[in-house]
Amino acid sequence: MNYPADFRYSKDHEWFKMIDDSTGAIGITHYAQDQLGDVVFVELPEIGKKLEKNDVFGVVESVKAAVDCYMPLSGEIIAINELIEKQADILNSDPHGEGWMIKVRIDNPDEGSDLMDKAAYLAFLEELE
């Protein structure tokens, strides 16, 4: 799977992509969806909700398990992907594109300094094998 170079990745297997100076998109990685198997349900937060870094922002349920999704940065939810609420399997087919989960207005972009770039995340995945 191709992991986009302009994304940043967490050890919990969420990705973050800056959209502009104050907003970004968040989703789960290809690795996360692959480990889950067929995704059947996604629960997302309400628009306007403020969350801190490492807070749970959603739940992804698959035929194997249900897992919490964690905020890689603090911020306010400004959009949710309503499409994946209706067609959760998009997380399996396009987790880094159409499978984005939320968009947030970031409180402090520097808070993401611990997120990994593509090379570091791929090395992290190798360690897990």
VMD Tcl script that draws the C-alpha trace (Angstrom):
set ca {
  {0.00 0.00 0.00}
  {1.18 3.48 -0.77}
  {1.38 5.71 2.30}
  {1.16 9.37 1.23}
  {4.38 11.30 1.92}
  {2.52 14.47 2.93}
  {0.65 12.69 5.75}
  {1.85 12.24 9.33}
  {1.18 9.02 11.22}
  {0.56 8.07 14.85}
  {1.60 4.91 16.69}
  {-2.14 4.22 17.06}
  {-2.37 4.06 13.23}
  {-4.24 7.28 12.59}
  {-3.07 9.61 9.86}
  {-3.15 13.41 9.75}
  {-2.89 15.68 6.73}
  {-2.68 19.48 6.89}
  {-5.19 21.10 4.56}
  {-4.16 24.69 5.26}
  {-2.51 26.64 8.10}
  {-5.23 25.84 10.64}
  {-7.14 22.77 9.45}
  {-6.41 19.14 8.75}
  {-8.00 15.80 7.95}
  {-7.73 12.62 10.04}
  {-8.37 8.97 9.26}
  {-7.03 5.48 9.92}
  {-4.13 3.98 8.01}
  {-4.12 1.16 5.53}
  {-2.39 -0.96 8.17}
  {-5.20 -0.31 10.68}
  {-7.99 -1.21 8.27}
  {-6.07 -4.29 7.12}
  {-5.74 -5.51 10.71}
  {-9.46 -4.91 11.32}
  {-10.72 -6.72 8.24}
  {-14.07 -5.82 6.73}
  {-15.27 -2.55 8.31}
  {-19.03 -2.60 8.91}
  {-19.73 0.49 11.04}
  {-18.13 3.86 11.84}
  {-19.13 6.19 14.68}
  {-17.97 9.79 14.33}
  {-18.22 12.84 16.65}
  {-20.53 15.81 16.29}
  {-19.38 18.86 14.36}
  {-18.30 21.56 16.81}
  {-16.99 19.13 19.42}
  {-13.60 20.10 20.87}
  {-11.19 17.28 21.60}
  {-7.73 17.13 23.13}
  {-4.78 15.20 21.72}
  {-5.22 11.45 22.41}
  {-8.98 11.79 23.08}
  {-11.19 9.22 21.36}
  {-12.84 10.82 18.33}
  {-14.61 7.80 16.89}
  {-15.09 4.06 16.74}
  {-14.51 1.69 13.83}
  {-16.24 -1.68 13.96}
  {-15.32 -4.60 11.76}
  {-16.26 -8.25 11.55}
  {-13.27 -8.92 13.86}
  {-13.34 -6.10 16.46}
  {-14.30 -2.59 17.45}
  {-11.50 -0.07 18.01}
  {-11.30 3.49 19.23}
  {-9.73 6.17 17.06}
  {-7.56 8.79 18.78}
  {-6.94 12.46 18.03}
  {-3.36 13.00 16.84}
  {-3.73 16.74 17.66}
  {-6.15 18.85 19.72}
  {-8.84 20.72 17.85}
  {-12.45 21.32 16.97}
  {-14.36 19.02 14.63}
  {-15.40 21.08 11.60}
  {-16.54 18.27 9.27}
  {-17.28 14.56 9.33}
  {-17.28 12.18 6.40}
  {-20.96 11.28 6.19}
  {-20.22 8.93 3.29}
  {-18.31 6.48 5.49}
  {-21.15 6.51 8.02}
  {-23.33 5.09 5.23}
  {-20.65 3.04 3.42}
  {-18.14 2.02 6.11}
  {-16.30 -0.30 3.72}
  {-14.75 2.77 2.04}
  {-12.27 2.61 4.92}
  {-11.11 -0.72 3.48}
  {-10.93 0.36 -0.15}
  {-9.52 3.90 0.22}
  {-8.39 4.65 3.81}
  {-6.05 7.49 2.80}
  {-8.46 9.18 0.36}
  {-12.25 8.93 0.33}
  {-12.00 7.19 3.70}
  {-11.02 10.34 5.63}
  {-13.01 10.44 8.86}
  {-12.96 13.98 10.26}
  {-11.65 17.44 9.52}
  {-10.47 19.58 12.41}
  {-9.48 23.14 13.18}
  {-6.15 22.59 14.89}
  {-5.44 24.32 18.22}
  {-1.65 23.98 18.01}
  {0.07 22.51 14.93}
  {3.31 22.06 16.92}
  {1.47 19.48 19.02}
  {1.97 17.03 16.14}
  {5.77 17.04 16.42}
  {5.69 13.42 17.64}
  {3.82 12.20 14.54}
  {5.87 10.12 12.12}
  {6.62 10.88 8.50}
  {6.17 8.14 5.91}
  {9.66 6.64 6.33}
  {9.41 6.53 10.12}
  {5.93 5.00 9.98}
  {7.05 2.30 7.54}
  {9.98 1.50 9.84}
  {7.54 1.37 12.78}
  {5.35 -1.10 10.87}
  {8.40 -3.30 10.16}
  {9.09 -3.43 13.90}
  {5.55 -4.71 14.47}
  {5.98 -7.62 12.08}
}
mol new
graphics top color blue
foreach p $ca { graphics top sphere $p radius 0.5 }
foreach p [lrange $ca 0 end-1] q [lrange $ca 1 end] { graphics top cylinder $p $q radius 0.2 }
display resetview
